[in-house]
Amino acid sequence: MTTALLTDMYELTMLDAALADGTASRRAVFEAFARRLPPGRRFGMLGGIGRLLDALRDFRFDDADLAYLRDASVVTERTAQHLADFRFTGTITALPEGEVYWPGTPVLQVEGTFGEAMILETLILSILNHDSAVASAAARMVIAAQGRPLIEMGSRRVHEDAAVSAARAAYVAGFGSTSNLEAGRRYGVPVAGTAAHASVLARPTEREAFAAQIALSGPRTTILVDTYDIAQGIRTAVEVAGPELFAIRLDSGDLLVEARKARDQLDSLGATGTKIATSSDLDEYLIEEAQGAPIDVYGVGTRVATGSGSPTAGMVYKLVAIEGADGSMRPVAKKSSSKQSTGGDKTLVRFPDGREAWTLDGSIPDGAAAVHETIVDHGEICALERSGTERARATAAAAIAALPARARRTARGEAYRTSEEWSA
């Protein structure tokens, strides 16, 4: 199955016109960036580069794709024949997946002919916008959790394919595991899960339900204790599993209050090593508020996997340079109100104190380092070994650790990236 039709119609109608007047063959530079961060966010985290490379590898038009385009009269026959032989031959550079970004940061740059670079717009943005939104939300939750494990549990709240990519993006940002098995198989994300309320409701008694779980998994499992009465559920769980029970899970009520009561009860029953896991619409604010409670593990679903906790990253893909009639590259930029872009083929650099800048002549200022890496070189995907999930996860951990204290706050605020703010 190809990925070529995961796009908007206007990409191909623009290509049709560009082939007709020769614009398609001009050299061009496009870049992806976010004009602004979601309200209150202090940084964004780039997600999806690994998935983008997988999709780009399959971006070609097969017979079925071309038959549809012809039947739907999307393009002329000349363009259909052009697409039959289409292969991206340009070069793509990008921030390493897991890096942080701010408004205006060129997170990805595509160089090639206008025709081949332009039609990648929707594919690039659909992947980067989704995965970066999830990764950015997840990174804030990782900061709020202060080292406590987080489990991604949002599969039942989103489209089935989005669930897989959301699980990967959350893991990149620092979540420890996911409930989604396809994310485990496809990307190697550790998986976790035991039983839901239905498992208890299906048995005559709560004790029988817990006994069935313990018979299968042994005491090194997590028992959901709030189907009926939490205090009774905890007593029954410890009686069935013994004081070596690994964990209980709370999924309702005032989690801060219930966690404290549960800790006291577990300790009184001799289950001093039993951990407490919580779930139920957690986000970074609730996680931060819960830091004073004896909660060991957080299960996060809706707020990380859906738009309620992961507002769109708002990335756009704009032409910034085009070959002129004389063969030289000229910068181009939008001037429209609130939707401006900055023209020019940029080299993005960062300084040790966190400042970010770019140059238009390819130079790198003293003390700075270029941060883009080449992921596609003249059509050849050259970063597969560098685009893996574990590498992105390590990049994200380092990026979060390098953020200044003011940027790590979960309270609503503005984006931070100046040297003064970094040293504050």
N, C-alpha and C positions, 0 to 999 in steps of 0.2 A: 504494500500500500504506500502510495506517495504522499507527500505533505504539500504538494504544489497548490492544491485547491483550498488549503486552510488560509484563505486570503480574501480580500475584498475585491469586488468586481473592478473598481476603478484602477487597481494596480495594472490590470491587463488592458483596459481601454486606454490608459496613459501609454502603455507600451506600444499598443497599436498605432497611436498617433506619432509616438517618438520614432518608430521604425519608418513611418511614412515620410517624415521630414529629415531624417538623419540624426536627430538628437540622441537616439538610443546608443549610438556608438561613441559619443563623447565621453571622455574620462570625467568622473564625478566622485565626490566625497559626501557621504551622508553620516550623520551622527545621531545617536540616541541619548536623550537627557531628560531630566524632569525639570519643568519650569519652576515648580514649587513642591514642597513636601506637604503631606496631608496636615490639616490644622493641628497645631500643638506638637508635631513631631520635630525632634531635634536632629535626626539623621535618618538616612535610608540605608538599607543593606541590599546589595545586588544579589539577586538569585536568578537561576535559570540558564546560566551559560552552558553547563553540561547538557541540559535538555535541548538547548538551541542547536548545539553541534550535532546531536542525534537527528534533529528534524532537518537540518540543512543537508545532511548526508542523503536524505531521501527526497530532497526538493528537486523533482524532475517530473515531466509531464508524460505519462504513459498513454497508451492507445485509448483507454477508457476516459482519462481526463480530457484528451483532445476531442474525443467523440462528443462528450458533454458540451465542451466549449463551442463546438461547431453547431450542435443541435440547438443550443440556447442563443446562438448568434452573438456570443460575447466578443469574439474577435474575428478579423478577416482571415481568409485562407492563408494569406501570406504570413500573418502572425502565428497562425496555428502551425505552419511548417517550421517557423523559427523556433517555436517552443518545443517541437518534437526533438530538436537537437540541443535543448537548453542544458547547460551546466554552468554553475557559478564559477567564474575564473578569477575573481577579485581577491582582495586581501581584507581580513577583518582583524581589528585589534580591540581589546576590551580590558576593563578592570578585571582582575582575578575575581571569580565568583566568591562571595562572602565578604568582599570589601565594602566599606561604607562610602556613601556619596551624599552630596548636598544639591540644592537647586543650581542648575547650570552645569554640573559636572558631566563632561562627555563620558558616559559609562561604556559606550561602544562606538566604534567608527568603521564604516564600510567604504572601501575604495575599489572602484571597478568602472565599468562603463555605466552610463546613466541607466540604460535599460535593465541590466542585470542587478544593479544595486537597488534600484527603485522598487522592483517587485518583491523584495524581501521585507518590505516595511511591516506588513501585517503579521507575518510569521514572527519576526523579531519582537514586535511590541506585545503581541498576545502572550508570548512566553515570559518575557522580562517583566511586563507589568504584573502578571499574576504572581510569579514566583518571588519577585522583589517585594510585593505587598505582604505576602505571607512571611517572608524572611525578616522584613522590617518589624512586623508585629511580634514575631517570635523572639527576635533579638531583645526587644524591650522586656518581654516576659522572662527571658534568661537573666537579664540584669536584675529584675525584681526578685527572682527566686534565690539569688545570692548563693549559688552553688548547689541548691537542692535539685534533684532530678525532676524533669518535666516529661510527660508522655503526651504525644499528639494523638487526639482521639476524635477528630472532626469528620471522619469519613461519611457518617450518616447525615451530614448537614450540607453536603455539596454534591455536584455532579461526580459520577464515579471516576472519571479520568482526572478531574480536578483534585479529587481526594488523594490520588497517588502523588501528583506533583506537589500538593500542599504538604504532604507528609515528608517528602524529600526536602523541601525548602525549610520547614521547621527544624529538621535534623541538621541541615547545614548551619542554621543560626544557633544551634546549641542544645536543642531538645535531645533527650537521651534515647528515645524509642518512639514507636508508633504502633497503633492498633491495626494498621492497614497491611495486610499480608502481601499485596502486590508491590507495595513500596519496599517491603523486605526482600522480595524475590528480585525485583528489577534493579534496585539501587543499593541493596545491602544494608538498609536501615534496620537496626535491631527491632524486633517486634515484641509486644507485650499484651497480655489480656487473660482474663480468667473467666468471670461469669457475670451476668446481668441479673436484674430483679426477676426476670422470667424464670431463671433457674430455681429461684426460691419459690415463686408462686406455683410452679408446676408440681411441687412435692406437697404431700399432706402437711408436713411441718418444716419449719426452718432448720431444725436439727438434722432431719433427713437430707435436706439440700446440702448443708455444710458437710455432712458425712460423705455424700457422694463426691463432692469436690476434693475432700481430703483423701479419699480412697484412690482417686485418680492421680493427684498431684503431690500428696504428702503435705506436711505442715509448711513447706516452703512455698506458700501460695498467698494470695490476697483475697480475703473474704469480704463481700459486700454485706454490711451489717445493718442497713437502714430500711429494709423492706417493710418492717412492722414497727418495732420499738428498738431504738439503738442500744440502749443499756442491756436489754435482754439479748439482743443479737450478739453483743460483745461477750456476754457471759457464755452463751451457747457456743460461740466460735472457739473460745479458749477451752471450754470443756471438751469439745470434739477434737480439736487439733493439739491441745496441750499448750503450755506456756511458750513453747518454741515456735508458735505461729509467726509466720514472716510478717504479715501486714493485714490490717483491716482497711476498708474503703468507705468513706462517707460521701454521699452524693445528694444530700438534701439538708434543709435547715440552715441555721446560722453556723457556718462551718468553723468560725473562730471559737464560738462557745462550745459547740459539740466536740471539737478537737481537744479542747482542754479537759472537758468531762471524760472523754474517751481515754486520754492519757492517764488521768487519775485512776480510772477504773482498771485499765490494763495493768498498771503498776500494782494496784491492790490485789489483783489476781495472779501476780507473779510473772506476768508477761511483759517484763521490763524492756525486752529487746524487740517487741512487736512494733512495727512501724505503722504510721498513720498516713494513708493516702486520701486526698480529697479531689473532688471533681465538681461539676455543676456550674457551667457558665463562668468559669474563671477567666480573668484577663490580668494584665500587668498591674492594674490598680488594686484589685482584690488580692493578688499574690503579694504585693508590697504591704498591704494592710495586714496580711496574715503572718508577717514575719515574727510577730510576738507570740504566735500560737505554736503548739508542738506538732506541726505538720511536716512530714518528711518527704512526701512526693506529691506533685501536682499533676492532675490529668486535665488537659486543656483541649477543648473541641471547637465549639462554635466560634469562639472569639479569635482563634488563630486561623481557622480554615475558611472562614467566610468574610464577607465584606464588613460585617459589624465590628470586627476587630482588626481587619486588614484592609483599610480603605485603599483604593487604587493607588499605585505608585505614580500615576500621571505622567508616564514617560511618553515622549514624542520622538519622531524620527524625521529629521529635516535635512534637506540638501544644504550644504554649507560651502561647497566649491564645485565649479563646473569648468570644463575646458572651453576656452574661447576660440574664435575663428583663427587666431594666430597661433594656436597650439598651447598657449600658456593657461594656467589655472587661475581663475578669478573667484574671489570670495563672493558669496551671495547670502542674504539674510532677510528674514521677514521683519517688517517694521510695524505691523498691525498692532493696535492697542492691546496690551496684556498678553500678547502672543508673540513677542519678539524672539528672534534667535540671533546668535552671533556668528558671523560668517568666518570662513577660513579653515584650512587644514591644520588642526591643532595638535600639539604635543603636550599631553597632560603631565604635570610634574607635581611632586609634593616634597615639602621640606621636613626635616626631623621634628620640628615643633608643630607639625600638623597643617601648616599653611598649604594651600593648593593654588596652583597657577597653571597657565598654559602659554606656550609660545607658538608663533605662526611660521617660524623659519626652521623648526626642527631642533633648535638649540636647547640645551639643558643648563639652567643657571647653576652657578657654583653652590654646592651644598644640597642641591635638590636631586631627585631621582625620578626618572620616568616611571609611571605606574601602569601604563597599558602593556599588555603582552599580546603577541601575535597568536591568534587562534586558528586562522585560516590564511594560508600563504599561497597566492595565485591559484586559488581553487582547491588546494590540498589542505585538508584538516590536519593541523600539525600539533594540536594540543590535547589529543584524546587522553594521553597519559597524565596531563595536567588539569583535566577538567572533571576529574572524578569527584564523587560526593565527599569522600574523606578529606581530600585536599581542600575542597571548598570549606568544609567544616573547620579545619585547622586555620584557614585564612580568617574565617569569621571570628573565631575565638581570639586570635591575635588583634583583629580590628577592634573588637569590643574592649579588650584589655587596654588598648591604646587611647580610647576615648577619654577626654577630660571629664572630671566629675560633673560639671554642669551639663555636658552632653548626655551623660548616663542617667540623668533624672527622668523619672517617668511622668512628673508633673508637666502640664502643657507649657510649652515654651517655643522659642525660635530656634532655627538651625544654627549650630555653632561650628566655626572652623577657623577663626583667626588665631594668630600666635598668642595674643593676650588671653583669649578665652581658653586656649589649650593649656596655658600655664597656670590658669586660675585654680 
